[in-house]
Amino acid sequence: MTSEITLLCGTAAAIGIVHTLFGPDHYLPFIMMSRARRWSLARTGLITLLCGVGHVLGSIVLGLIGVAFGIAVTRLETFESFRGSIAAWLLIGFGLAYFVWGIHRAIRNRPHEHVHIHDDSEVHAHKHVHHKEHAHPHGATSRNVTPWILFTIFVFGPCEPLIPILMYPAARSSVSGMIVVAAVFAISTIGTMLGVVMLSAWGVSFARLGTMERYTHALAGATICLSGLAIQFLGL
């Protein structure tokens, strides 16, 4: 590798780590959904990995097309910005919808008492919630659809610094150098996502919310919605 490619690889690793840490959308949705859905660490890691690959691969493919056809970097930046706006609004919409569903579920699942009178005139009451008593087949469907919704959102989400700062400069040296730089960026981005998500999900799994436990879905939806709002209006 040339010294330029080596320098770009170091830059790619640094940017991949920093842009992931400063982008709450890279990890908060997985941490919150893992807690609300009670995903295992293995399942959480797999979903995060797949979404990370989709997130990075979209920008890499776009960058390769741009280099191959000589498309001006400003045009690609405009398209990436458009993709980013779509991803942010999808995140906002999904988070808001999930929040509303979580509130509805929490209200329906509010603990309440039933009074029972036995033959010997003994009276007693017990608290319970209904969702634990009935099997709902559509629950499994919901659990299966949620990861695919996240994956779709992340495929739309661009890696803004990848094309203009890393891929196009590397392409001036060689195509193979550009691929190496993109690979370093991808590994650092996905690796940081996995590290933050797995460590946080493991820690959050020990949290006990008591009476607020039934609001975990609503909290997850609100957090995801706020992440999307932060991206769209604060540029995070």
Long-range contacts (C-beta under 8 A, 24 or more apart in sequence): 1-177, 1-180, 2-173, 2-174, 2-177, 4-169, 4-170, 4-173, 4-177, 5-170, 5-173, 5-174, 5-177, 5-180, 5-181, 8-166, 8-169, 8-170, 8-177, 8-181, 9-180, 9-181, 9-184, 11-165, 11-166, 12-166, 12-181, 12-182, 12-184, 12-185, 12-188, 13-184, 13-185, 13-187, 13-188, 14-188, 15-161, 15-165, 15-166, 15-185, 15-188, 16-184, 16-185, 16-186, 16-187, 16-188, 16-189, 16-192, 17-188, 17-189, 17-192, 19-159, 19-160, 19-161, 19-189, 20-188, 20-189, 20-192, 20-193, 20-196, 21-192, 21-196, 22-236, 23-231, 23-236, 24-227, 24-230, 24-231, 24-236, 25-87, 25-88, 25-91, 25-157, 25-227, 25-228, 25-230, 25-231, 25-236, 26-52, 26-55, 26-189, 26-192, 26-193, 26-196, 27-193, 27-196, 27-197, 27-200, 28-223, 28-224, 28-227, 29-91, 29-95, 29-150, 29-223, 29-224, 29-227, 30-150, 30-193, 30-197, 30-201, 31-197, 31-200, 31-201, 31-204, 32-219, 32-220, 32-223, 32-224, 33-146, 33-150, 33-220, 33-224, 34-197, 34-201, 34-204, 34-205, 35-201, 35-204, 35-205, 35-207, 35-216, 35-220, 36-102, 36-216, 36-217, 36-219, 36-220, 37-143, 37-146, 39-201, 41-198, 41-201, 41-202, 41-205, 44-197, 44-198, 44-201, 45-194, 45-197, 45-198, 47-147, 47-150, 47-151, 48-193, 48-194, 48-197, 48-198, 49-190, 49-194, 50-147, 50-151, 51-147, 51-150, 51-151, 51-154, 52-154, 52-189, 52-190, 52-193, 52-194, 53-186, 53-190, 54-151, 54-154, 54-155, 55-154, 55-155, 55-157, 55-159, 55-189, 56-159, 56-162, 56-185, 56-186, 56-189, 56-190, 57-155, 57-186, 58-83, 58-155, 58-156, 58-157, 58-158, 59-158, 59-159, 59-162, 59-163, 60-162, 60-167, 60-182, 60-186, 62-158, 62-163, 63-162, 63-163, 63-167, 63-168, 63-178, 63-182, 64-167, 66-163, 66-167, 66-168, 67-167, 67-168, 67-171, 67-175, 67-178, 73-163, 73-164, 73-168, 76-163, 76-164, 77-160, 77-163, 77-164, 80-158, 80-160, 80-163, 81-158, 81-160, 83-156, 83-157, 83-158, 84-157, 84-158, 84-160, 84-231, 85-232, 86-156, 87-153, 87-154, 87-156, 87-157, 87-158, 87-231, 88-228, 88-229, 88-231, 88-232, 89-228, 89-232, 90-152, 90-153, 90-156, 90-228, 91-153, 91-224, 91-225, 91-227, 91-228, 91-231, 92-225, 92-228, 92-229, 92-232, 93-228, 94-149, 94-150, 94-153, 94-221, 94-224, 94-225, 94-228, 95-221, 95-222, 95-223, 95-224, 95-225, 95-226, 95-227, 95-228, 96-221, 96-225, 97-221, 98-217, 98-220, 98-221, 98-224, 98-225, 99-218, 99-221, 99-222, 99-225, 100-221, 101-217, 101-221, 102-215, 102-216, 102-217, 102-218, 102-219, 102-220, 102-221, 103-215, 103-218, 105-131, 105-214, 105-217, 105-218, 106-214, 106-215, 106-217, 106-218, 109-214, 110-214, 129-214, 159-185, 159-189
